[in-house]
Amino acid sequence: MITNLTPASALFLANLGTIEQNLAQANEEVSSGKRINVASDSPDQLESLLQLTTDEQKNTQIQSNLTLAKTDAESADSAINSASQLMDQAVSLATQGANSTTDAAGRKTIAEQIAAIQQQMVDLSQTQVQGRYIFSGDDDSNPTYQLDLGATAGYAATTGVDILSAAASTRQIQAPQGSTFAASETASQIFDAPGASVFAALNGLREALLSNNQGGIQNSISSLQAANTQLNNSDSFYGNVENEIDNANSFASNYDTQLQTEISDIQDADIAQASLQLTQSNTQLQAAFEMEGRMPTTSLFNYLG
């Protein structure tokens, strides 16, 4: 406990406290690289710093979401391209089957090839990314379709598939600019669109081949082509999605740089200035003790109890 301090001693202690405070602040800035380490370091700028930090965290999350959406879009694009190639094969097989030189046995063999294409098409409708069915809309834990070539009635008799889920795709991707956009289509939109169903076109061809119906085989070609056009439309949709994501990622990257710069301007220490302050404070502290030691009056330590 300090009692009965002279004015000189009181002034010395006050100055000593200021020097030590400056020394501690400079030392903290040099060691941490930051000018603001606790709220009391700069209370007038705390609100701005917190807002910028929140904006940066939100932007980082948006970038993470965009990365996942880009992976989904690229996988969808690849699956649809594969589906379109299968439809080209189906048209070629249909043309072969419609030829008058092809007999019933030959058409049955072609029908088996079409059945294999149907299985591959269903597999594509069940495309997964990290365990999620990307064409299943909001119900991405379950596939939308399964193959059912043995059905004699109902929906499967026409299309060769059973519907397992009918969830819509309502999810939106947020861009850092604040806008949102749809990033996916459902399997029903891509593979089973009304009037342009891939499944129905393939199944109709297979049945015409099995029944040796040359006219039906010929007629199926237009259905196959219409379904392939729908696949191309979906492919264009995902191409646009990829462009949207690329633009959003570019904006997010630039915005992140801007935010980091603004945060740095507020938070980061001027290391050169802090180092100079550290040196000056140490010098002042040493000088203060030396001056106090030379004073012919009672030592400061006589007042320490």
Backbone torsions as a table, in degrees:
resi	resn	phi	psi	omega
1	MET	NA	136.5	-178.6
2	ILE	-104.9	127.0	-178.4
3	THR	-134.0	155.9	173.5
4	ASN	52.7	46.6	178.2
5	LEU	-73.8	141.1	172.4
6	THR	-75.2	158.8	177.4
7	PRO	-55.0	-36.7	-179.2
8	ALA	-66.5	-41.9	-179.7
9	SER	-68.2	-39.3	178.9
10	ALA	-63.0	-42.5	178.5
11	LEU	-64.3	-39.8	179.0
12	PHE	-60.4	-46.0	-179.5
13	LEU	-64.7	-38.4	179.4
14	ALA	-64.4	-45.4	178.9
15	ASN	-64.6	-38.6	179.1
16	LEU	-62.1	-41.4	178.8
17	GLY	-62.8	-40.5	179.1
18	THR	-64.5	-43.6	179.7
19	ILE	-62.6	-44.9	-178.7
20	GLU	-65.3	-35.6	177.4
21	GLN	-65.1	-45.2	178.0
22	ASN	-62.4	-39.1	179.6
23	LEU	-63.6	-45.6	-179.6
24	ALA	-64.0	-41.4	179.6
25	GLN	-64.4	-44.8	-179.9
26	ALA	-64.4	-41.2	180.0
27	ASN	-63.8	-40.9	179.2
28	GLU	-65.0	-41.7	-179.9
29	GLU	-65.3	-42.0	-179.5
30	VAL	-66.7	-42.9	-176.7
31	SER	-73.6	-35.4	-177.1
32	SER	-94.6	-23.0	-176.2
33	GLY	78.7	6.1	-177.2
34	LYS	-122.8	142.5	178.4
35	ARG	-83.5	-28.6	179.3
36	ILE	-115.6	111.2	178.5
37	ASN	-112.1	-29.8	175.4
38	VAL	-134.4	162.3	-174.4
39	ALA	-56.8	-34.9	-176.0
40	SER	-70.8	-13.7	-179.5
41	ASP	-66.5	-34.0	-179.9
42	SER	-159.2	72.5	-174.7
43	PRO	-60.8	-28.5	-178.2
44	ASP	-71.2	-19.9	-179.1
45	GLN	-108.8	2.0	-175.8
46	LEU	-63.4	-42.8	-177.7
47	GLU	-62.6	-44.2	179.0
48	SER	-63.8	-39.9	-179.5
49	LEU	-66.0	-42.8	179.2
50	LEU	-63.9	-39.9	179.5
51	GLN	-65.9	-42.8	178.1
52	LEU	-63.9	-40.0	178.7
53	THR	-65.2	-40.6	176.8
54	THR	-63.2	-43.2	178.9
55	ASP	-62.7	-38.9	179.8
56	GLU	-66.9	-42.1	178.9
57	GLN	-63.3	-41.2	178.5
58	LYS	-64.9	-41.8	179.7
59	ASN	-65.0	-37.5	177.5
60	THR	-63.6	-41.3	178.6
61	GLN	-65.4	-40.1	177.9
62	ILE	-62.0	-42.0	178.1
63	GLN	-62.4	-39.3	177.6
64	SER	-63.3	-43.1	178.8
65	ASN	-64.8	-38.7	179.4
66	LEU	-66.2	-37.4	178.5
67	THR	-62.5	-44.2	178.3
68	LEU	-65.4	-42.3	179.6
69	ALA	-64.1	-35.7	178.3
70	LYS	-65.7	-41.4	177.7
71	THR	-61.9	-43.6	178.3
72	ASP	-61.6	-45.9	-177.4
73	ALA	-64.2	-40.9	178.9
74	GLU	-66.2	-39.7	178.3
75	SER	-67.0	-40.0	178.0
76	ALA	-64.1	-43.9	179.3
77	ASP	-58.9	-44.4	179.7
78	SER	-64.4	-43.1	-179.5
79	ALA	-63.9	-42.1	-178.8
80	ILE	-68.5	-37.9	175.7
81	ASN	-61.1	-40.7	177.5
82	SER	-64.5	-40.4	178.8
83	ALA	-63.3	-40.0	179.2
84	SER	-64.7	-38.9	176.8
85	GLN	-64.7	-37.2	176.3
86	LEU	-64.6	-38.1	178.3
87	MET	-66.5	-36.4	175.3
88	ASP	-61.6	-41.0	176.8
89	GLN	-62.9	-40.5	-179.1
90	ALA	-64.3	-41.1	177.5
91	VAL	-62.0	-42.5	178.6
92	SER	-62.3	-42.7	178.9
93	LEU	-67.3	-36.9	178.1
94	ALA	-65.0	-41.2	177.9
95	THR	-61.8	-41.6	177.2
96	GLN	-63.9	-41.8	-179.0
97	GLY	-69.9	-28.7	-179.6
98	ALA	-77.8	-14.3	179.8
99	ASN	-65.3	135.5	-177.3
100	SER	-66.0	-16.4	-179.7
101	THR	-82.1	-10.8	179.1
102	THR	-86.1	126.4	-179.2
103	ASP	-92.1	-178.6	-176.5
104	ALA	-60.4	-40.9	179.6
105	ALA	-64.2	-41.0	178.6
106	GLY	-64.4	-39.2	179.2
107	ARG	-68.4	-33.2	176.6
108	LYS	-65.2	-39.3	177.7
109	THR	-64.2	-41.1	178.4
110	ILE	-65.4	-37.6	178.6
111	ALA	-59.9	-37.3	178.0
112	GLU	-65.4	-36.6	177.0
113	GLN	-67.1	-38.0	177.8
114	ILE	-66.2	-38.3	177.8
115	ALA	-61.6	-38.9	177.0
116	ALA	-64.3	-38.2	177.7
117	ILE	-65.9	-39.0	178.0
118	GLN	-60.1	-42.7	177.9
119	GLN	-62.6	-43.5	179.0
120	GLN	-63.4	-36.4	-179.3
121	MET	-67.2	-41.1	176.7
122	VAL	-63.9	-40.0	177.7
123	ASP	-59.7	-40.2	178.7
124	LEU	-67.2	-35.1	178.0
125	SER	-67.0	-18.0	179.2
126	GLN	-101.7	21.7	180.0
127	THR	-54.0	134.0	-178.4
128	GLN	-120.4	148.3	171.1
129	VAL	-131.8	117.6	-178.9
130	GLN	52.0	43.0	175.8
131	GLY	80.9	2.1	179.3
132	ARG	-105.2	136.5	175.0
133	TYR	-81.7	105.2	-169.6
134	ILE	-73.3	-12.8	177.3
135	PHE	-104.2	13.6	-177.6
136	SER	-100.6	15.6	176.5
137	GLY	60.8	-135.9	-176.9
138	ASP	-75.0	-12.4	178.2
139	ASP	-104.6	60.6	-170.6
140	ASP	-79.9	7.4	175.0
141	SER	-92.3	-4.5	-178.4
142	ASN	-132.9	145.9	175.3
143	PRO	-72.5	158.3	-179.4
144	THR	-88.0	-35.4	-175.3
145	TYR	-130.3	155.8	167.0
146	GLN	-137.3	151.2	-178.4
147	LEU	-71.4	138.8	177.4
148	ASP	-150.4	83.2	-177.2
149	LEU	-85.6	-6.2	-177.5
150	GLY	-94.7	-2.3	-176.6
151	ALA	-68.0	140.5	178.9
152	THR	-112.9	-5.2	179.2
153	ALA	-149.0	164.1	176.7
154	GLY	79.5	-166.1	-174.9
155	TYR	-61.0	-43.2	-176.9
156	ALA	-64.9	-28.8	179.6
157	ALA	-64.4	-28.3	-179.5
158	THR	-88.9	-38.5	-172.0
159	THR	-106.7	-19.2	-176.9
160	GLY	79.5	12.0	180.0
161	VAL	-137.7	152.6	171.2
162	ASP	-102.0	143.3	176.1
163	ILE	-89.2	121.4	-179.9
164	LEU	-99.3	-25.7	-178.1
165	SER	-152.0	143.4	-179.3
166	ALA	-125.5	29.6	-177.6
167	ALA	-68.1	138.9	174.6
168	ALA	-80.0	169.8	176.6
169	SER	-110.1	100.8	-176.1
170	THR	-108.2	-5.3	-176.9
171	ARG	-68.4	142.3	179.1
172	GLN	-120.3	145.9	175.6
173	ILE	-97.3	130.3	179.3
174	GLN	-90.9	130.9	174.4
175	ALA	-91.9	154.5	-178.5
176	PRO	-64.3	-20.0	177.8
177	GLN	-71.6	-13.0	-179.4
178	GLY	108.6	-15.4	179.6
179	SER	-81.2	165.7	176.6
180	THR	-130.2	158.5	177.2
181	PHE	-152.4	151.4	177.5
182	ALA	-74.2	137.1	-174.7
183	ALA	-118.8	4.7	-178.1
184	SER	-153.0	155.4	169.3
185	GLU	-114.7	163.0	179.3
186	THR	-91.9	164.4	178.0
187	ALA	-60.3	-35.4	179.9
188	SER	-66.6	-36.2	177.4
189	GLN	-68.1	-36.5	-174.0
190	ILE	-85.8	-48.5	-170.8
191	PHE	-103.8	-11.8	-172.2
192	ASP	-139.6	37.8	-178.7
193	ALA	-68.4	139.7	179.2
194	PRO	-56.2	128.1	179.6
195	GLY	80.3	-6.6	-179.6
196	ALA	-147.3	40.7	-176.7
197	SER	-77.8	123.5	175.3
198	VAL	-61.0	-45.4	-177.7
199	PHE	-62.6	-45.5	-178.7
200	ALA	-65.6	-39.2	-178.9
201	ALA	-65.1	-44.6	179.8
202	LEU	-66.5	-41.7	-178.7
203	ASN	-68.0	-37.5	177.4
204	GLY	-63.1	-39.7	177.5
205	LEU	-65.4	-45.0	-178.6
206	ARG	-60.4	-44.3	-179.6
207	GLU	-65.3	-39.2	178.7
208	ALA	-65.1	-37.3	178.0
209	LEU	-66.9	-43.8	-178.6
210	LEU	-65.6	-31.5	179.8
211	SER	-90.8	3.8	178.6
212	ASN	57.9	38.3	-177.2
213	ASN	-96.0	94.3	-175.2
214	GLN	-61.5	-42.1	179.3
215	GLY	-64.7	-41.3	178.3
216	GLY	-64.2	-36.5	177.9
217	ILE	-64.3	-44.2	-180.0
218	GLN	-62.7	-43.1	-179.6
219	ASN	-66.1	-28.2	-177.8
220	SER	-67.2	-21.7	-177.4
221	ILE	-61.0	-41.3	-180.0
222	SER	-66.0	-35.5	177.4
223	SER	-66.2	-40.7	177.7
224	LEU	-62.6	-41.9	-178.8
225	GLN	-67.7	-38.8	177.9
226	ALA	-64.7	-40.6	178.4
227	ALA	-65.7	-37.5	178.9
228	ASN	-67.4	-34.8	175.9
229	THR	-62.2	-39.8	177.2
230	GLN	-63.7	-39.6	176.0
231	LEU	-60.5	-41.2	179.1
232	ASN	-65.0	-36.1	177.0
233	ASN	-63.6	-42.2	178.2
234	SER	-66.5	-35.9	177.5
235	ASP	-62.9	-39.8	177.5
236	SER	-65.3	-38.1	177.8
237	PHE	-58.0	-47.6	-178.0
238	TYR	-70.9	-29.2	174.3
239	GLY	-63.1	-40.9	177.2
240	ASN	-66.7	-38.3	178.1
241	VAL	-60.9	-44.3	179.6
242	GLU	-61.6	-37.8	177.3
243	ASN	-66.0	-42.3	177.9
244	GLU	-59.6	-44.1	-178.7
245	ILE	-66.0	-41.8	178.7
246	ASP	-61.3	-43.3	179.3
247	ASN	-64.8	-42.0	179.7
248	ALA	-65.8	-40.2	178.3
249	ASN	-63.8	-40.0	178.9
250	SER	-63.5	-44.5	178.3
251	PHE	-62.8	-44.5	-178.3
252	ALA	-62.0	-39.0	179.5
253	SER	-64.5	-45.0	178.8
254	ASN	-65.8	-39.6	-180.0
255	TYR	-65.4	-38.2	179.0
256	ASP	-62.6	-42.2	177.7
257	THR	-62.0	-42.0	178.8
258	GLN	-62.2	-46.0	-179.1
259	LEU	-63.9	-43.2	179.5
260	GLN	-62.8	-37.4	178.0
261	THR	-65.1	-44.0	-179.3
262	GLU	-67.0	-39.3	177.1
263	ILE	-64.4	-42.3	-179.8
264	SER	-62.7	-40.2	-179.4
265	ASP	-60.7	-35.1	-178.9
266	ILE	-85.0	-43.8	-167.0
267	GLN	-94.3	-37.8	-171.8
268	ASP	-72.4	142.9	180.0
269	ALA	-80.5	152.7	169.0
270	ASP	-85.5	96.6	-171.4
271	ILE	-60.3	-39.7	179.6
272	ALA	-62.1	-45.5	-179.8
273	GLN	-67.2	-40.8	179.7
274	ALA	-64.8	-38.6	178.6
275	SER	-65.4	-40.8	177.4
276	LEU	-63.4	-42.2	178.4
277	GLN	-63.3	-37.5	179.1
278	LEU	-63.5	-44.8	179.2
279	THR	-64.1	-45.3	-179.1
280	GLN	-64.0	-40.8	-178.8
281	SER	-67.1	-40.2	176.9
282	ASN	-62.4	-42.6	179.0
283	THR	-63.2	-43.6	179.8
284	GLN	-64.5	-39.4	-179.5
285	LEU	-64.0	-44.9	179.4
286	GLN	-63.6	-43.0	-179.1
287	ALA	-64.5	-37.8	-179.0
288	ALA	-63.4	-43.7	-179.9
289	PHE	-68.1	-37.0	179.5
290	GLU	-66.0	-41.2	-179.8
291	MET	-66.7	-41.0	179.6
292	GLU	-64.5	-35.8	-179.5
293	GLY	-68.5	-27.6	-178.8
294	ARG	-84.9	-11.7	-177.0
295	MET	-67.6	134.1	-177.3
296	PRO	-75.5	5.7	-179.5
297	THR	-92.1	-179.7	-179.8
298	THR	-60.1	140.0	-179.5
299	SER	-66.9	150.9	177.6
300	LEU	-55.7	-33.5	-174.1
301	PHE	-71.4	-13.7	175.2
302	ASN	-69.9	-17.4	-178.1
303	TYR	-97.0	-1.1	-178.5
304	LEU	-91.0	119.5	-178.4
305	GLY	-120.8	NA	NA
